[in-house]
């Protein structure tokens, strides 16, 4: 199973996996508007992989089958101030 991977021109660390290079027909228009101009990264053979960066490989494959695309968002940034407060036993606001 091949997938073309694109990075977002508007959102840092946001990637879009699609079934065929430059075929964004199955990606909803509002998502494309938010994603911005797709910047091609790589074609990846998901069948030959056992792991896929931060994304769950089986979830990526299933989303490609079901929806024709997979959107990989960056993990949420941790709030360092809240973490410091937790470590010091201070309640957060």
N, C-alpha and C positions, 0 to 999 in steps of 0.2 A: 504494500500500500504506500504510494507516494503522496507527499504533501508539499506544497509550496508554502514557504514561510516568509512573511512580510513583517517589517517593524513599522510602527506608527510614526508619522511625521509630527504628530501633535502630542502624543502621550508617551512619556518615558517608560521604557521597559515593558511595552505593550506590543504583543505579537499576534498576528492573524495567520492561522493555518487554513489553507484551502486545498481542494482536491486537485486542481489543475492550475498551472501558472497563468496568471493574469485573467482568470475567470472568476470574477466577483459577483456573478449573477445570483448566487444563493445567499449572499450577505445582505442583510436588510439595509436600506438606504440610510436610516438614522444612524446605524452603527458606522457605516462608511463615512458619514459626515463628521462624526465624533472622532473617528480613527485618523482622518486626514488622508493625505496622499500616501498610499502604501509604498514602502521602500523594500524591494526584493532583497532577501537575505540568502536563502538556500532552498534547494529541493532536497528533501530528506525521505529516505525509505524507512517508513515506520515498521515494516515487517522484519527488518534486520536489526532493529534496536530492542534492547531490554530495558533501557532507561532513557528518559528524555528531560534533561535539565530539571526545572522546577515543576513542570507539568506532569500529571499522571498519564502515562502512555496509553493505558486502556481507555481512559476517559477521552483523550484526544481522538483515538481511533473511533470510538463510539459516536462522538459528536460529529466527526466527518461523515460517518455513515448516515446518521439521523438528520443532521442539519446542513451538511455540505461545507461546514466551516467550524473552526474552534478559535475562540478568543482567549488568549493567555494574558491575564492582568498581573501586574507586579504584586508581590506580597505587601500587605499593609505595613506602613512604616510604624515602628514602635515609637511611642512618646517617651523620650529619655527622661524627662522631668518626672512623669508618672512612675517610671521604673525606679528612679532614685528614691522617690517618696515611698514606694512599696518596700524597698530594701531597708529603709530607715524607719519603717513602721508608721509613716505619716499618712493620714487619710487623704485621698484625692478629692478635689472639689466636684 
